[in-house]
Amino acid sequence: MNENLKPHLIDFRISGNTEIGYLAVIENNKNIPFDIKRVFWTYYNPDMITRGRHAHYKLEQILVAMAGKLTVLSEGINGEVTTYVLDTPNVGLYIPPMYWHDMEFSDNALMLSLASLPYDESDYIRKYDDF
Amino acid sequence: MNENLKPHLIDFRISGNTEIGYLAVIENNKNIPFDIKRVFWTYYNPDMITRGRHAHYKLEQILVAMAGKLTVLSEGINGEVTTYVLDTPNVGLYIPPMYWHDMEFSDNALMLSLASLPYDESDYIRKYDDF
């Protein structure tokens, strides 16, 4: 892992035959800086909700709004807060370890997450005061 | 890889707090039989289209209809054809190597694919006669 990486947007769209639609592609350690160990996605969320509200000690992840809109607030340990709006399926947000993140969902949003580690509750920082 | 695996559906839904929606989770070699090396998804496809029309020598993959409906026809080398309808975001279809597959998209379908290998054109069998 590159310790200097900060949250940033990545465009995964690849060129191709657009007559049958568009394609976005991610390859491990090629256009993302880690190997994918776990994939999860949300669906059927009612109205607007907020997920996240935690940080990770080690986990890196990519978030994509496959449908609808996600507004992601990320905060680093030195206190800088950045807001990212994800509203197109070809763009993902890289979130490094030790960034607190909240995701506000539009009422039809579908969030895909690609994560660098298997699930491990001890990697979560769930209390903002601990962060 | 288990050579005896055939195409089959897998439910990725996990239980949890459904007041904020639902969650589906995949972990490498836990509820799928391979490590994810590549992820791709389609979006903005116009009207009904068909993708696929190929088989792979080695690649294994999971297909999920994140939105809309996918009708997947899979054919093994001994000629048996099975049709799978994917229309809920928590269910994926495992496709082993050496299965020809066609995917018919509804006009708002969004297909997620999780694949066991990086992109390699030499792994594709694109002519049905070769299959």
Interface residues (C-beta under 8 A of the other chain):
Chain A: E19 I20 G21 Y22 L23 A24 V25 I26 E27 N28 K30 D35 I36 K37 R38 V39 F40 W41 T42 Y43 Y44 N45 P46 I49 R51 M66 A67 P89 N90 F105 L110 L112 L114 P118 Y119
Chain B: E19 I20 G21 Y22 L23 A24 V25 I26 E27 N28 K30 D35 I36 K37 R38 V39 F40 W41 T42 Y43 Y44 N45 P46 I49 R51 M66 A67 P89 N90 F105 L110 L112 L114 P118 Y119
